[in-house]
Amino acid sequence: MSLDKLNKILDKIRPALERDGGDLELVKYDKKKGIVDIRFQGACAHCPISDVTLKNMIEQEIIQEMPNIKEVRAV
């Protein structure tokens, strides 16, 4: 169930990344530790401000909807 919810949140975020030629993929979700690992793709993989996007957009959106998540990391 949590994985389904997480994927739905990522699907909501994707269009904003796709507008700039990028995307992301879910690599790992550690439910016990509350850590989500994602991998940026396309233009996002080489974007100099992807860390800002990660923390200010992606992580905030996920934590808002899933408070049990402690951190979102790019791997």
C-alpha positions as CSV (number, residue, x, y, z in Angstrom):
1,M,0.0,0.0,0.0
2,S,2.7,2.5,0.9
3,L,4.6,1.7,-2.3
4,D,1.5,2.4,-4.3
5,K,0.9,5.7,-2.6
6,L,4.6,6.7,-3.2
7,N,4.3,5.8,-6.9
8,K,1.2,7.9,-7.1
9,I,3.0,10.9,-5.6
10,L,5.9,10.5,-8.0
11,D,3.4,10.3,-10.9
12,K,2.1,13.7,-9.7
13,I,5.6,15.2,-9.7
14,R,6.7,13.7,-13.0
15,P,5.0,16.2,-15.4
16,A,7.0,19.1,-13.9
17,L,10.2,17.3,-14.6
18,E,9.1,16.1,-18.0
19,R,8.4,19.7,-19.1
20,D,12.1,20.4,-18.7
21,G,13.1,17.1,-20.5
22,G,13.7,15.1,-17.4
23,D,12.2,12.3,-15.3
24,L,12.9,10.2,-12.2
25,E,12.7,6.6,-11.3
26,L,12.1,5.0,-7.9
27,V,15.1,3.0,-7.0
28,K,14.4,1.9,-3.5
29,Y,12.0,2.5,-0.6
30,D,13.1,1.5,2.8
31,K,9.9,1.6,4.8
32,K,11.7,0.8,8.1
33,K,14.2,3.7,7.8
34,G,11.8,6.1,6.0
35,I,14.2,6.6,3.1
36,V,13.3,6.9,-0.5
37,D,16.1,6.6,-3.2
38,I,15.3,8.0,-6.6
39,R,17.4,8.4,-9.8
40,F,17.1,11.4,-12.0
41,Q,16.8,10.8,-15.7
42,G,17.1,12.8,-18.9
43,A,17.9,16.5,-18.5
44,C,17.5,16.2,-14.7
45,A,20.4,13.8,-14.4
46,H,22.8,16.5,-15.4
47,C,21.0,19.6,-14.1
48,P,23.1,21.7,-11.7
49,I,20.1,22.5,-9.5
50,S,18.7,18.9,-9.3
51,D,19.6,18.9,-5.6
52,V,17.3,21.9,-5.1
53,T,14.5,20.2,-7.0
54,L,15.1,17.1,-4.9
55,K,14.8,18.8,-1.5
56,N,12.4,21.7,-2.3
57,M,10.0,19.9,-4.5
58,I,10.2,16.2,-4.5
59,E,11.1,15.5,-0.8
60,Q,8.6,18.1,0.4
61,E,5.7,16.7,-1.6
62,I,6.4,13.1,-0.5
63,I,6.8,14.0,3.2
64,Q,3.6,16.1,3.1
65,E,1.6,13.1,1.9
66,M,3.7,10.4,3.7
67,P,4.9,11.8,7.1
68,N,6.7,8.5,7.8
69,I,9.3,9.4,5.1
70,K,12.3,11.0,6.7
71,E,14.5,11.6,3.6
72,V,14.5,11.4,-0.2
73,R,17.9,10.9,-1.8
74,A,19.2,10.9,-5.3
75,V,21.4,7.9,-6.1
